[in-house]
Structure formats: structure tokens, C-alpha cells
Amino acid sequence: MKRISTGFLPPVALDMAGSTPMYDQLSEWFRRAILEGRLRPGQRVPSTRSLAKELRISRVPVLSAYEQLYAEGYLETFVGAGTCVARAIPGKAAKPNDTRERHDPVPSATPRTVAQRVADLRVPPQTWANTQGAFRVGLPAIDHFPITTWSKLINHHARKPPMELMVYGEPMGYLPLREAIAEYLGTVRTVRCDASQILITTGSQHGLQICIHALINTGDSVWMEDPGYPGARQALRTLGADIVPVPVDDEGLDVEAGIRLNRHARAAYISPSHQFPLGVTMSAARRMQLLSWASNSGAWIIEDDYDSEYRFGGRPLASLQGMDTEGRVVYVGTFSKVMFPALRVGYLVVPKDLVPAFAAVRDAFDTFSSTLYQVVLTDFIREGHFARHIRRMRTLYLERRNALLEAIDTYMGDKLEVIGTQAGMQLAALLPPGVNDVALSIEAAKLGIAARPLSISYAARTGRSGIILGYSGANVHELREGMRKLATCL
């Protein structure tokens, strides 16, 4: 049986004292509501009996109006579902009289403007980002997520939710979850914090926005890795920050180059454990340099630790925040990469003296995150499911990474220079000189392949040409077949 969507009926306006018959008024009202989009295809409409009762009129004109609308193709019925707006409105359906008086909210001759900085946020169409096929960056192995366990935990809390799950929550987040995260970070990432410093966010991008609005003023200079995470660049642009692209080499962000470019920058955004998109790890010497610069200049460091759980050559590396003795680092983490993107739960670790400021910014943005998911996630961590899932995914991603490397060697071994293979959920591959990576990605998307161009991660148009290949969200067969197709595009 076809699935039927339901919805509320907009107020029906009838002229009880007018000369137009009631059934004509009703049928005309339904036509306009359907053609103007106020009633959607497939939306259920009231029965003739209930509509007549609601309008306080006889059922006869309602029956006549519905019969007319059935005949014209505006309504249809489904067994067990009642009367609905037709799923396929006739393309030649009679439209309301175009000579009627229009009530546009804004005169068509008046331009509708938005904030000037929105122009900086617009990006060209990215067809590869709309593809769920092989090589999608940032997509975990959703098919291996313990959904049965997760569903049981949700059902347990949603069946008879206590009052605290249904009222406004704390801007900093659900305290038991913050305690669980603090314990986890201290054990696995050597982050020095307690629950009072944990702020729950709606993913890492939301966390970046909070950091930027709490720490940076419009026009302030901010170091950013080049190439770097485009989402961070977009977040900085929303505030009108002056982005200072700092080059990245095999030791991570070049601190000396950053000092030469702008010694007095307000902050630095970095991904030291697994740099995006090149995959390099920031050396201990560079980390000490960066902390020394921040201490001497009074700058802030935003550490994005987006997929540090997955390191294949040993235990995950210690965080930069754990080396910070002066409270200059704000740590950004997320569960979207390690569990599933639609979860939309991330967190910040905030220096103690900045907690009130961050809480105020978070409260101003959207008050609090979904309490139900926070409670469920707390149980997921406390009962050991999260740690087991991480261990399983580390093994699975190593297998998928190795399969991708084999596929590259088989189909494009002489064309790609692979880098950043020791950790994470994706790797980068440099293309031969003269190959346009954006054009390649567009062609690959036509074959269902989500190969992300490397050059868009650079602030300058002269960035290296390459592709970023995610391997966590595709199985071994899909990775091999995707690489075979990508070879044909190249």
C-alpha cells in the first residue's frame, strides 16, 4: 500500500452570506490550496463528515465539492487511509484566475538583500558532496553500527520519559554525559579536564561556531592550516575574521611561517593529530612552538580532534590540549564521525575561566541539545558499547584502508602519489601535474563516486591538485570498483 503523509488543514475561508454556492466555494478553496502548495501531494484531508462538522454546515455541499475534486484529479482515496491530495496533480490543471489581486509579501521590483558576508559563504556546486558512493569523506561504517543496542537504549528512555527529558536542558549539556566524556578523554586522549569544562554541541561545526564567537572579534586575524578544513574556513567567514593561511608540511602547521605572516594573530585553528586533508601528524617540536607562541602573544588555539580514535600504527596520539599548561587550547570533538552523522552530538573542552562566556554563547545560539540523545549516549558509553564499537571500527577501517591501497596500486599506481595513510577515515592522493581535480571529481560523481578534490581545501587557487578518498563508509568491493571507475575518468 502507498504510504500516505498526513498534515493539518489550513483554515477554510467560506462566505456564509455570499451568493456563490457552498460546494463551489469549497472546491475552489481546495484547488487554490493545492496549486499554491498549502496542501501537499499525498496529504490526508478530513472526511466529509468531520469537515462538515468542523465548518458547521450540511454534509451535502462537502460531498458535492469532494466529488468535483475527485473528477478533476485533485483528490484521490486509498483503502484504509481515507481521502488525500492527489500524488500527481495534472500538469494542465486549471490554475486560479491570474487576474486576481496579488498579495506578494515583497514587491517584485524591490531587491531582497541579505548580509554582505553571505557572499563569502557561497561555494560552487559540489556534486561529489551529494554522492553516497565510494570515497565519501567523513562517512563512518553505518552498516556496522550496533543499531539494535542503540534502539533498545532509545526505547528504554523514550517509552516513559521522565520530566527532565521533556523540559529545557542545561546549555552546557546533560551532566552525566559530560562526566562520561571527561573520563573518556582523560583516559584515551590525555585531555586534562573535568565535567565542568565539557560543553555539549550539535556536532563539531556547531562547536567551531561557538569557539569563534566566544574568542574572536570581527576583523581579528586567525591562523588556519593551508590546505585545511573548508568548514572551518566557512565558520570563520561568518564572523568576518581575517584568515591567515599558514602552510603545512610533513610536521604539520609551520609555526615559524605563521609568525612571519602574522605574529599577532588572535587565534589558530589546527588539526594536529590527523591533519585535514593531508593526514600528517604535528610533531612534538611544532606543538611546543605553537603553545609557546600562544602563551607569548596571548592567542587562542582551537584543536579539532575529529577522528583521532583511528590510528593504525599504535595507540592514538596524545592531544595538544594535554600539553597546555596555561589554558590556551579549546578542544573540539564529535561523535558524528565515530558513530553516525545524524546523531549531531559533539563537545568542547573549555578552559575553566572561559566556561561562563562559552555557556552564554551556546545559550544564545540554540539553548541546548536534544536531551534524549544525550541520555542514550551516556548509557552507550557507560555500558561499554562505545569502546567496543571503536575497537571494531579500528580493525574494519584498517582492512578497508589496505583494500583501497591495493586498488590504487592495481588501477592507478603510476598516476597517484598517496599520502596520509597512518590514521583516520580517509587518505589524500596527489594527481599528475596538469590534471584538474575538480573536473575529475565532477566526472566521477556522474558514476556515483564521491572523490573530493584536494585543491578546494587550499585558500589560494594555486593549491595542489589531488583527491581525498574516504574508505570508512564503503566495503572492500565498493572501494575496488570505485577505483576502477575513477581510473576510467582520469
C-alpha positions in Angstrom: 0.0 0.0 0.0 1.2 3.5 -0.7 2.4 5.5 2.2 0.2 8.4 2.9 1.5 11.5 4.5 -0.7 13.4 6.9 -0.9 17.1 7.9 -3.0 19.8 9.3 -5.6 21.5 7.1 -5.2 25.3 6.7 -8.2 27.4 7.8 -11.0 27.1 5.3 -12.5 30.5 4.5 -16.2 30.5 3.4 -18.6 33.3 2.8 -21.7 32.1 4.5 -23.8 35.1 3.3 -22.5 35.1 -0.3 -24.4 34.2 -3.4 -21.8 31.6 -4.5 -23.0 28.0 -3.7 -21.2 26.5 -0.7 -19.9 23.5 -2.7 -18.4 25.9 -5.3 -16.6 27.8 -2.5 -15.2 24.6 -1.0 -14.0 23.2 -4.3 -12.4 26.5 -5.3 -10.7 26.8 -1.9 -9.2 23.3 -2.2 -8.0 24.0 -5.8 -6.2 27.1 -4.7 -4.7 25.5 -1.6 -3.3 22.6 -3.7 -2.0 24.7 -6.5 -0.4 27.2 -4.1 1.3 24.4 -2.1 -0.6 24.9 1.1 -1.8 21.3 0.7 0.9 18.9 -0.4 0.6 15.8 -2.7 -0.3 12.8 -0.6 -1.5 14.9 2.4 -4.6 13.5 4.1 -7.7 15.7 4.1 -10.6 15.5 6.6 -13.5 13.2 5.8 -16.7 14.8 4.5 -18.4 14.1 7.8 -15.7 15.7 10.0 -15.2 18.7 7.7 -18.9 19.4 7.7 -19.0 19.2 11.4 -15.9 21.5 11.8 -17.4 24.1 9.4 -20.9 23.7 10.9 -22.6 23.2 7.6 -24.6 20.4 6.0 -22.6 17.4 4.7 -24.2 17.7 1.2 -22.1 20.6 -0.1 -19.0 18.9 1.2 -19.8 15.7 -0.6 -20.5 17.7 -3.8 -17.2 19.6 -3.6 -15.2 16.3 -3.0 -16.9 14.6 -5.9 -16.0 17.5 -8.2 -12.3 17.5 -6.9 -12.2 13.7 -7.5 -13.4 14.1 -11.0 -10.8 16.9 -11.7 -8.0 14.8 -10.3 -7.2 16.9 -7.3 -8.2 14.3 -4.7 -7.9 10.5 -4.5 -8.7 7.8 -2.0 -6.7 4.9 -0.6 -8.2 1.9 1.3 -7.7 2.4 5.0 -6.1 5.8 4.5 -9.1 7.9 3.5 -9.1 11.0 1.2 -5.8 12.5 0.2 -4.4 15.2 -2.2 -3.5 13.5 -5.4 0.1 12.5 -5.6 0.3 13.5 -9.3 -1.5 16.8 -9.8 -2.4 17.1 -13.5 0.1 19.3 -15.3 -2.6 21.0 -17.3 -4.8 21.5 -14.2 -6.9 24.7 -14.2 -5.0 27.4 -12.3 -6.7 30.1 -10.3 -7.6 33.2 -12.3 -4.3 35.1 -12.9 -6.2 38.4 -13.0 -7.0 38.2 -9.3 -5.4 40.8 -7.0 -1.9 39.6 -5.8 -0.7 39.9 -2.2 3.0 39.4 -2.6 4.9 40.0 0.8 7.6 41.9 -1.0 7.1 43.9 -4.3 8.8 42.2 -7.2 10.6 45.4 -8.1 12.3 45.6 -4.7 15.5 43.6 -4.4 15.7 41.3 -1.3 19.1 41.6 0.3 20.9 39.6 2.8 24.0 40.3 4.9 27.1 41.2 2.8 29.2 38.4 4.2 26.9 35.8 2.9 28.6 36.2 -0.5 31.8 34.9 1.1 29.9 31.8 2.3 28.6 30.7 -1.1 30.6 27.9 -2.8 30.3 26.5 -6.3 28.1 23.4 -6.8 29.9 20.3 -5.3 28.3 17.3 -7.0 30.7 14.9 -5.2 29.3 16.0 -1.8 25.8 14.8 -2.9 27.0 11.3 -3.7 26.9 8.5 -1.1 29.1 6.1 -3.2 32.7 5.0 -2.7 35.2 7.5 -1.2 32.6 9.8 0.6 34.7 11.7 3.2 33.6 11.6 6.8 31.1 8.8 6.4 31.6 6.0 9.0 30.7 2.4 8.5 27.0 2.9 9.3 26.2 -0.7 8.2 28.4 -1.9 11.1 26.9 0.3 13.8 25.2 -1.6 16.6 21.8 -0.3 15.8 20.0 -3.0 17.8 21.7 -2.0 21.0 21.2 1.7 20.2 17.5 1.2 19.5 17.0 -0.7 22.8 18.6 2.2 24.7 16.3 4.7 22.9 13.2 2.7 23.6 14.1 2.3 27.2 14.2 6.1 27.7 11.5 7.1 25.2 8.8 4.7 26.4 8.1 6.6 29.6 10.4 9.6 29.6 10.8 11.4 32.9 10.0 15.1 33.1 13.7 16.2 32.8 13.9 14.7 29.2 11.0 16.8 28.1 11.8 20.3 29.5 14.5 22.7 28.7 18.0 21.4 29.3 21.2 23.0 30.5 23.2 25.0 27.9 26.4 23.1 28.9 24.7 19.8 28.4 23.5 16.7 30.3 25.8 16.4 33.3 26.2 12.5 33.3 27.2 12.7 29.6 29.7 15.4 30.4 31.2 13.2 33.1 31.4 10.2 30.8 33.1 12.3 28.1 35.6 13.8 30.6 36.6 10.3 31.8 36.9 9.0 28.2 39.0 11.9 27.0 41.3 11.7 30.1 41.9 8.0 29.5 42.2 7.8 25.7 43.3 11.3 24.6 45.2 12.6 27.7 42.9 15.6 27.8 43.1 17.4 31.2 39.6 18.3 32.2 36.6 17.6 34.4 32.9 17.6 33.6 32.5 21.3 34.4 34.7 22.1 31.3 32.7 20.0 28.9 30.1 21.8 26.7 27.8 19.6 24.6 27.3 20.9 21.0 25.3 19.9 17.9 28.3 18.5 16.1 31.8 19.8 15.6 30.8 22.6 13.2 28.5 24.0 15.8 31.4 23.7 18.3 33.6 25.7 15.9 30.9 28.4 15.7 30.8 28.7 19.4 34.6 28.9 19.7 34.7 31.6 17.1 32.0 33.8 18.6 33.4 33.4 22.1 37.1 34.1 21.3 37.3 36.2 18.1 36.2 39.6 17.2 35.2 40.7 13.6 38.3 41.6 11.7 40.7 39.6 14.0 43.4 37.6 12.3 43.3 33.8 12.6 45.9 31.3 11.5 44.5 28.4 9.5 46.2 25.4 8.0 46.7 25.6 4.3 45.4 23.2 3.0 42.8 23.0 5.7 39.2 22.1 6.6 36.8 24.2 4.4 34.1 24.0 7.1 36.4 25.9 9.5 37.1 28.5 6.9 33.4 29.0 6.3 32.8 29.3 10.1 35.5 32.0 10.4 33.9 33.9 7.5 30.6 34.1 9.2 32.2 36.4 11.7 34.3 38.3 9.2 37.6 37.1 10.6 40.8 37.8 8.6 42.0 34.3 7.7 45.8 33.9 7.6 46.7 30.7 5.5 49.7 29.0 7.1 51.4 26.3 5.1 51.5 22.7 6.2 54.5 20.3 5.7 55.3 16.8 6.9 55.5 18.1 10.5 52.1 19.8 10.4 51.4 23.5 10.6 54.6 25.6 10.0 54.6 27.8 13.2 57.6 29.9 12.1 55.8 30.7 8.8 52.7 31.7 10.8 54.8 34.0 12.9 56.3 35.6 9.8 52.9 36.0 8.2 51.1 37.5 11.3 52.8 37.3 14.7 49.8 39.0 16.5 47.0 36.7 15.2 44.2 36.3 17.7 43.9 32.5 17.3 45.0 29.4 15.4 42.8 26.6 14.1 44.6 23.3 13.8 44.0 19.5 13.5 47.3 18.3 14.9 46.6 14.6 15.5 45.5 13.9 11.9 45.6 17.0 9.8 42.8 17.5 7.3 43.2 16.9 4.4 46.9 15.8 4.2 46.8 13.4 7.1 50.1 14.4 8.6 50.7 14.5 12.4 52.1 17.6 14.1 55.5 16.9 15.5 56.3 17.4 19.2 58.6 20.3 18.4 55.9 22.1 16.4 53.4 21.6 19.2 55.8 23.1 21.7 56.4 26.0 19.3 52.7 26.6 18.8 52.0 26.6 22.6 54.9 29.0 23.2 53.6 31.4 20.5 50.1 31.3 22.0 51.5 31.9 25.5 53.7 34.8 24.4 51.1 36.5 22.2 48.0 35.8 24.3 46.5 33.9 21.4 44.0 31.0 21.5 44.4 27.6 19.9 41.3 25.7 18.6 42.3 22.0 18.4 40.0 20.0 16.1 40.4 16.3 17.0 37.8 15.0 14.6 38.9 11.3 14.0 41.8 10.8 16.3 40.4 7.4 17.6 41.6 5.7 14.4 45.3 5.3 14.3 46.7 2.1 12.7 50.4 2.3 13.9 49.7 2.1 17.6 47.7 3.9 20.2 46.1 7.2 19.4 48.4 10.2 19.9 48.1 12.5 22.9 46.2 15.7 22.4 47.7 19.1 22.2 45.4 20.2 25.0 47.1 17.7 27.3 50.4 19.6 26.8 48.8 23.0 27.5 49.6 24.3 31.0 48.2 27.8 30.6 44.7 27.2 29.3 45.2 28.5 25.8 43.6 25.5 24.0 40.0 24.8 23.3 39.5 21.2 22.3 36.8 20.2 19.7 35.4 16.7 19.4 32.5 14.9 17.8 30.6 11.6 17.9 29.3 12.1 14.3 32.4 10.6 12.8 32.7 7.6 15.1 29.0 6.7 15.4 26.7 8.2 12.7 26.4 11.8 11.3 22.7 12.2 12.0 23.4 11.9 15.8 24.6 15.5 15.8 26.3 15.4 19.1 29.8 17.0 19.7 31.6 18.6 22.5 34.1 21.3 23.5 36.6 21.2 26.3 36.8 24.8 27.5 39.5 26.4 29.8 37.9 26.8 33.2 37.9 30.6 33.2 36.2 30.7 29.8 33.3 28.4 30.8 30.8 31.3 31.6 31.5 33.0 28.3 31.1 29.8 26.2 27.9 28.9 28.1 26.5 32.3 27.2 27.3 31.9 23.5 25.9 28.4 23.4 22.7 29.5 25.1 22.3 32.4 22.6 22.7 30.0 19.6 20.1 27.3 20.3 19.8 26.9 24.1 20.6 23.2 24.4 21.0 19.9 22.5 18.4 17.1 22.4 18.4 15.6 25.9 17.1 12.2 24.8 20.1 11.5 22.6 22.4 12.8 25.4 20.9 10.4 27.9 21.0 7.5 25.4 24.6 8.3 24.5 25.6 8.3 28.2 24.3 4.8 28.6 26.0 3.7 25.4 29.4 4.9 26.8 28.9 3.8 30.4 27.8 0.2 29.4 30.9 -0.2 27.3 29.3 -0.2 23.8 31.2 2.8 22.7 34.6 1.4 23.5 33.7 -1.9 21.8 32.5 -0.1 18.7 35.7 1.9 18.4 37.8 -1.2 18.6 35.8 -3.0 15.9 35.9 0.0 13.6 39.6 0.4 14.0 40.1 -3.1 12.7 37.5 -2.7 10.0 38.9 0.6 8.8 42.4 -0.9 8.6 41.1 -3.6 6.4 39.3 -1.1 4.2 42.3 1.2 4.0 44.5 -1.7 2.9 41.9 -2.7 0.3 41.9 0.9 -1.1 45.7 1.0 -1.2 45.7 -2.3 -3.2 43.1 -1.0 -5.5 45.1 2.2 -6.1 48.2 0.1 -6.9 46.2 -2.1 -9.3 44.4 0.6 -11.2 46.3 3.9 -10.7 49.6 3.0 -9.2 51.5 5.1 -11.7 49.2 8.1 -11.5 48.6 8.8 -7.8 51.0 9.7 -5.0 49.3 8.6 -1.8 49.9 10.4 1.5 48.3 10.4 5.0 47.7 6.7 5.4 48.6 6.1 9.0 45.3 7.2 10.7 41.8 8.4 10.2 39.0 7.6 7.8 40.4 8.9 4.5 43.7 9.5 2.6 44.9 12.0 0.1 46.3 11.2 -3.3 48.2 13.7 -5.4 47.4 13.8 -9.2 49.9 14.2 -12.0 50.7 17.8 -13.0 48.1 19.4 -15.2 45.2 17.3 -14.1 42.2 19.4 -12.9 41.0 17.6 -9.7 37.6 19.5 -9.7 36.8 18.4 -13.2 37.8 14.8 -12.3 35.6 14.8 -9.2 32.6 16.1 -11.3 33.1 13.3 -13.8 33.5 10.7 -11.1 30.2 11.9 -9.4 28.4 11.0 -12.6 29.4 7.4 -12.0 28.3 7.5 -8.4 31.8 8.2 -6.9 32.4 10.8 -4.2 36.0 11.7 -4.8 36.6 15.1 -3.2 39.1 17.5 -4.9 42.1 18.4 -2.8 42.5 21.9 -4.3 39.3 23.3 -2.7 41.0 22.8 0.7 43.5 25.5 -0.2 42.9 29.2 0.5 44.8 30.0 -2.7 43.8 28.9 -6.2 47.3 27.6 -6.8 46.8 24.6 -4.4 48.0 21.1 -5.2 45.8 19.0 -7.4 44.6 15.8 -5.9 41.7 13.8 -4.5 40.6 12.9 -1.0 39.4 9.4 -0.7 37.3 8.2 2.2 37.4 4.5 2.8 35.4 4.1 6.1 31.9 4.2 4.6 32.4 1.7 1.7 33.1 -2.0 1.8 36.0 -3.7 0.0 34.1 -4.4 -3.2 32.8 -0.9 -3.4 36.3 0.5 -2.9 37.8 -1.6 -5.6 35.0 -1.0 -8.1 35.1 2.8 -7.3 38.8 2.9 -8.0 38.3 1.1 -11.3 35.7 3.7 -12.3 37.9 6.5 -11.2 40.7 5.3 -13.3 38.5 5.5 -16.4 37.6 9.1 -15.5 41.3 10.1 -15.3 
